[in-house]
Amino acid sequence: MAALTKNHGVRFIDAGEDARTVQAPDFSTIALVAPADEANPSIFPLETNVHLYGDEADKIATLGDAGELSMAIDDILSEGINASILVRRVAKATSRNEQLGAIIGDPSDRTGLWGLLDARAQTSVRPGIIVPPGFCNESPIGATIATMTNRGADYTHADVTFTAAGAVVVPKGHCVITGGKVDVVIDDAGFGIPNTCTMTITGDGAGAAGTVEVGAVANPVALAASAVAKRVLGISVIDGPNLDRVAAAQWAERLKRDNGRYLYAIDPALRRFAVLDGADDTILTRPASTTVAALFAKRDRERGGPYWSPENQTSSAIVGTARPVSYYDGEIDHEANFLINAGVNTFIEGKELFGSETLSNDSNWRFINKVRTENAIRASLPGALRKWRGELFTAHNALMVVKTVEYFLDELVSLGVVLGYTRYFDRALNPNANMRQGILRIELPHENTPIISDMVFGMRPYAPAFDILASDIQRALGGYEAIAA
């Protein structure tokens, strides 16, 4: 073996590599982002990811009673699970709009929801179910339409500035110039505009002016939660407006988009009996998102993974919903079905979770279990395939990469959470130039298993049943002879 380093004696080398076993990470940790202004800052510092389990009562007690975090944890633990929980405490704000801004945070500073991007690095725990409890139900007011009252003349360049007194985020936009005349495009609707919004156009021409209409826009907390969930391969449970079914449908429609597949919307709010320190115990109206998050985690633990829908579970803690939601078995004209068709999940009969819908605008990702299964696949494979990074680009090593993927997907098929898959090496997608740079592309078409959503039975008359009846009659009258007419 002249190609190896010369040796006089005995030695051992690793002669070959086998496919690796894929280990799916945990997706059941519930990440809460909310204020708790009485919390002990040494245990729960602001803008810091803190991991705890539900049985750490001493630590939970230091959150205090003010704010949302301690009540949210009570909602979760009341479902009878010892949950894994990530707590991210944000500052208490003086106004609702400012509080929404604190929950959202800043993506470059990694504050608010965006701070969950660092959670795994800081705590070794993956935020699988993200909940900003009770902060997604509004449709804040933002700029919707910019109307030119005068397009002006002789412009070669122009800028637009929006003014909205008291807004949390002031709208932003840009000018489009055609033939010296100006049009305005709104790039950022802003949010939290309490009154009116105006715009001012400056440039090298003259006369351009317009008005700005304001109205309801998509909830920015939910949008941020969906973006963060996509990055960490989790999902976010968000609360609807808790008003009526039409308001819930309109709220959901504003949120439907590509990242909507990572959002599980729930409406209305829930009623739960609460034991309060220093006050009369009472039945509270609580955000439904925390209870639903607990049901997600509960099903994950019962079945061993994130591949199943949480629906059809009954809550152990709620005493009802904040408003009645009509439901009738075998019928379609009821509020529960209306909400499902709008992408909003709900509770029926005051206790049972109903729906597996996401807010995706792509019907392939309509069901939340398909999204979580895909998240599990994409989160699990890279770690197992890391072994071959840096290995020689040989047919054997390429085969081991494929075999590793096969073993994992075969197991998912056996569990019933993936219907089927195939894999192949497309030569056209692996040109020599790419392979020379160490790039291997394997196609992996697969189909995650949907839920049973609509059971349809075709009901029609069945005439052969009378043959059965006639036979039964003949047997019953067996001793009687037919009398000729």
ZALUM-178321 format. One record per residue (C-alpha): residue in three letters; x, y, z. Coordinates in steps of 0.25 Angstrom, whole numbers, plus 5000, padded with zeros to 4 digits. Layout:
ALAXYZ/...
This chain:
MET500050005000/ALA501050104995/ALA499950214995/LEU499950215011/THR500950265020/LYS502050155022/ASN502050075035/HIS502849955040/GLY501849875050/VAL500349875052/ARG499349985052/PHE497950005050/ILE497150095041/ASP495750125038/ALA495450055026/GLY494050095022/GLU492850175026/ASP491450135028/ALA490150215028/ARG489750295040/THR488550285049/VAL487750425049/GLN487350475062/ALA486150565062/PRO486250685072/ASP485150725081/PHE484050825076/SER483250825088/THR483850945096/ILE482851055098/ALA483551195096/LEU482751305103/VAL483151455100/ALA482351555109/PRO482651655120/ALA482651625135/ASP483051755142/GLU483151695156/ALA484051585152/ASN485451565159/PRO486451615149/SER487551535154/ILE486751405150/PHE485951465138/PRO486751575132/LEU486151665121/GLU486351615107/THR486951485112/ASN486551345108/VAL486351265121/HIS485951115121/LEU485151045131/TYR484250925134/GLY482850935139/ASP483250865153/GLU484250985156/ALA483251055165/ASP484351135172/LYS484851195159/ILE483451215154/ALA483051285166/THR484151395164/LEU483351445152/GLY482351515161/ASP480851535158/ALA480951655149/GLY481051635134/GLU480651525125/LEU481751415128/SER481351355141/MET479851345136/ALA480351285123/ILE481151175130/ASP479951145139/ASP479151125127/ILE480151025121/LEU480350945134/SER478850945137/GLU478750845125/GLY479450745134/ILE480850745127/ASN482250775132/ALA482550855120/SER483950905115/ILE483851055115/LEU484651165109/VAL484351305116/ARG484851435109/ARG484451555117/VAL484251685110/ALA484051825116/LYS482751865121/ALA482251985112/THR481252095116/SER480352085103/ARG479851965096/ASN480551995083/GLU481852015090/GLN481651885096/LEU481451815083/GLY482751885078/ALA483451825090/ILE482951685088/ILE483351695073/GLY484751745076/ASP485851775066/PRO486451675057/SER487851735056/ASP487851755071/ARG487251615074/THR486251675084/GLY484751625086/LEU484351515078/TRP485551525069/GLY486451485082/LEU485851345081/LEU486851325069/ASP487951315080/ALA487151225089/ARG487751095084/ALA489151155085/GLN488951205099/THR488151095105/SER488350975097/VAL486850965095/ARG486050985082/PRO484851085083/GLY483850985076/ILE482551055079/ILE482551205080/VAL481551285088/PRO481351435089/PRO480151415098/GLY479051515095/PHE479851605087/CYS479451565073/ASN477951595073/GLU477951735068/SER477951785054/PRO478751915057/ILE478452035049/GLY479452065038/ALA479552145024/THR478752065014/ILE478652155001/ALA479452274996/THR478552364987/MET479152474978/THR478352594978/ASN479352664969/ARG480452584962/GLY481252714960/ALA482252744948/ASP483652754944/TYR484152644954/THR485452564952/HIS485552514966/ALA484652524978/ASP484552474992/VAL483352455001/THR483252465016/PHE482052425025/THR481652485037/ALA480752415048/ALA480752475061/GLY480852365072/ALA481052255063/VAL481952135068/VAL482552115054/VAL482352235044/PRO482052185030/LYS483152185019/GLY483052195004/HIS483752234991/CYS483352324979/VAL483252274965/ILE483452374954/THR482852364940/GLY482952474930/GLY483252574941/LYS482052534950/VAL482052474963/ASP481352344969/VAL481552294983/VAL481752154987/ILE481552115002/ASP482752015005/ASP482452005020/ALA481052035025/GLY481552055039/PHE480652025051/GLY479952085063/ILE479552215056/PRO478552275066/ASN477952385057/THR478352425043/CYS479552415034/THR480052515024/MET481152515014/THR482052625009/ILE482752614995/THR484152684993/GLY484952684980/ASP485352764968/GLY484052794962/ALA482752854968/GLY481352834972/ALA481352684976/ALA480352654987/GLY479452554992/THR478652495004/VAL478852365012/GLU477752265016/VAL477952185029/GLY477252055033/ALA477451925039/VAL478751845035/ALA479351705038/ASN479751685052/PRO481251715053/VAL481451625065/ALA480851505057/LEU481751545045/ALA482951545053/ALA482651415060/SER482451345047/ALA483851395042/VAL484551355054/ALA483751215054/LYS484251195040/ARG485751225044/VAL485651125056/LEU484851025049/GLY483751045059/ILE482251085059/SER481551205066/VAL480151195072/ILE479451325071/ASP478151385077/GLY477051435069/PRO476251565072/ASN475251505081/LEU474151585075/ASP473251505065/ARG473451415054/VAL473551525043/ALA474551595051/ALA475351465052/ALA475251435037/GLN475751575033/TRP476851575043/ALA477351445038/GLU477251485023/ARG478251595026/LEU479251495031/LYS479151395020/ARG480451385012/ASP481651305010/ASN482151295024/GLY480751275029/ARG480951125029/TYR481751145042/LEU480451205049/TYR479351135056/ALA478251235059/ILE477251215070/ASP475951285073/PRO475251315083/ALA475951335096/LEU475651235107/ARG475151245121/ARG475951185133/PHE475751175148/ALA476951245154/VAL477451245168/LEU477951385171/ASP478951425182/GLY478351535190/ALA477051545182/ASP475751475181/ASP475851345172/THR475051365160/ILE474851315145/LEU475751395136/THR475751415121/ARG477051365116/PRO477851365103/ALA477551225096/SER478951215091/THR479551165103/THR478551055105/VAL478751015091/ALA480251015092/ALA480150925104/LEU479250825096/PHE480250825085/ALA481350785095/LYS480450685101/ARG480150615088/ASP481650615085/ARG482050555098/GLU480950445097/ARG481250405082/GLY482750435082/GLY482950545072/PRO482350665065/TYR481750595054/TRP480250595058/SER479150695059/PRO478850745073/GLU477350745070/ASN476250665076/GLN476850675090/THR475950735101/SER476550835111/SER476750795125/ALA476650935130/ILE475751025123/VAL474251045127/GLY473851095114/THR474051195102/ALA473951345103/ARG472751335093/PRO471951215089/VAL472451155076/SER471351075069/TYR471650935064/TYR470750815059/ASP471250685055/GLY470850645041/GLU470550795037/ILE471450905030/ASP470651025034/HIS471151065047/GLU472251155053/ALA473351055055/ASN473351015040/PHE473251165036/LEU474551185045/ILE475251065039/ASN474951115025/ALA475651245029/GLY476851175034/VAL476551205049/ASN476451085059/THR475551085070/PHE474951005082/ILE473550935081/GLU472650895092/GLY473450985101/LYS474550895102/GLU475050815090/LEU476150875081/PHE475550875066/GLY476450895054/SER477850875048/GLU477950995039/THR479051085037/LEU479051225031/SER479851185018/ASN479451235005/ASP479951104999/SER478950995000/ASN480050885001/TRP480450945015/ARG478950955020/PHE479150855031/ILE480050885043/ASN480450745045/LYS481050745031/VAL481850875034/ARG482350815047/THR482750685040/GLU483550765029/ASN484150845040/ALA484650715047/ILE485250665034/ARG485950795031/ALA486450805045/SER486950665047/LEU487650625034/PRO488750735034/GLY489350685048/ALA489450535043/LEU490050575029/ARG491050665035/LYS491950535036/TRP492250545021/ARG492550685021/GLY494050695017/GLU494050545013/LEU494550504999/PHE493550524988/THR493350374984/ALA492250294979/HIS492250214993/ASN492150345001/ALA491050394992/LEU490350264994/MET490550275010/VAL489850415009/VAL488650355002/LYS488550235011/THR488550325023/VAL487350405017/GLU486650275013/TYR486750215027/PHE486150335033/LEU485050345023/ASP484750195024/GLU484550215039/LEU483550335036/VAL482850245026/SER482650135036/LEU482150235046/GLY481150275036/VAL481550425036/VAL482150425022/LEU481350355011/GLY482450325002/TYR483750374996/THR484750354985/ARG486250404983/TYR487050414971/PHE488350474965/ASP487950564954/ARG489250574945/ALA488750704939/LEU488750774953/ASN490150714956/PRO490950774945/ASN492450744945/ALA492750894949/ASN491950874962/MET492450744966/ARG493850794964/GLN493550894975/GLY492950784984/ILE491550804982/LEU490650684982/ARG489150704979/ILE488150594982/GLU486650604979/LEU485750564990/PRO484250574986/HIS483350534998/GLU481950555003/ASN481650575017/THR480350515022/PRO479150605023/ILE478050585033/ILE476650535031/SER475950665029/ASP474650635022/MET473950505023/VAL472850495012/PHE471850375011/GLY471050364999/MET469650325003/ARG468650264993/PRO467550154993/TYR468050014993/ALA466949924986/PRO467649794988/ALA467349805003/PHE465949764999/ASP466549624994/ILE467149615008/LEU465749645014/ALA465049545005/SER466049435009/ASP465749465024/ILE464249455022/GLN464349325014/ARG465249265025/ALA464249315036/LEU463049255028/GLY463849135025/GLY462749035029/TYR461649105021/GLU461449065006/ALA461049154996/ILE459549154992/ALA459249164978/ALA458349274973/
